[in-house]
Each structure stands twice: as structure tokens, then as C-alpha cells.
Amino acid sequence: MPPNFLSGRTLPMLVEMTSMKWIDRRAKEVFAAPWPLAKIALVGASPVDEVIASFYTARHTPTCPTRFFTSVDKDMTWLTQE
């Protein structure tokens, strides 16, 4: 469950998935939970990372803008834009 200390605020989230090989079921459930997020930037280095990100966004339909990036600099620019 999302932490209570956010008091209704929404925050951006950066997920670095470079070289990710697997994710266990409980982690998938937590990651797919309704968090109070403004944006989600998924960062990966390979086409496999991009396929995993695409699968996640198609299966879970995020409630906030979610994009895949291959550069931390580009994703940080996007995450910090109002």
C-alpha cells in the first residue's frame, strides 16, 4: 500500500530497470498498486527493457503519464517538467 505520509500529494517516480532479469509476484503487485504519482519514468538500456515497460503499461494501465527512456538525463527533464 502507498505510504500515508504523502497526505494527498502526488510525486514523480523514476524506475531504473536496466539489466532487470525478473520481478517476483509480490513486487509486481506493489508496483501495480494505486500510488499517488504525478508521472512515472521507466529507464532501461535495452530493447528487452522497453518490451517489459510496454507490457507493464499495457497490462496495468497506469493512472498517470508513464514513459520509457534510455537516458536518465532525459527522464529527469521530463519528470521535473510541470
Secondary structure as the mmCIF struct_conf table of DSSP 4:
data_model
#
loop_
_struct_conf.conf_type_id
_struct_conf.id
_struct_conf.beg_label_comp_id
_struct_conf.beg_label_asym_id
_struct_conf.beg_label_seq_id
_struct_conf.end_label_comp_id
_struct_conf.end_label_asym_id
_struct_conf.end_label_seq_id
HELX_RH_3T_P HELX_RH_3T_P1 ASN A 4 LEU A 6
TURN_TY1_P TURN_TY1_P1 SER A 7 GLY A 8
STRN STRN1 LEU A 11 GLU A 16
TURN_TY1_P TURN_TY1_P2 THR A 18 SER A 19
HELX_RH_AL_P HELX_RH_AL_P1 ARG A 25 PHE A 31
TURN_TY1_P TURN_TY1_P3 ALA A 32 ALA A 32
BEND BEND1 ALA A 33 ALA A 33
STRN STRN2 LEU A 37 VAL A 43
BEND BEND2 ALA A 45 SER A 46
HELX_RH_AL_P HELX_RH_AL_P2 PRO A 47 HIS A 60
BEND BEND3 THR A 63 CYS A 64
STRN STRN3 THR A 66 PHE A 69
BEND BEND4 THR A 70 THR A 70
HELX_RH_AL_P HELX_RH_AL_P3 VAL A 72 THR A 80
#
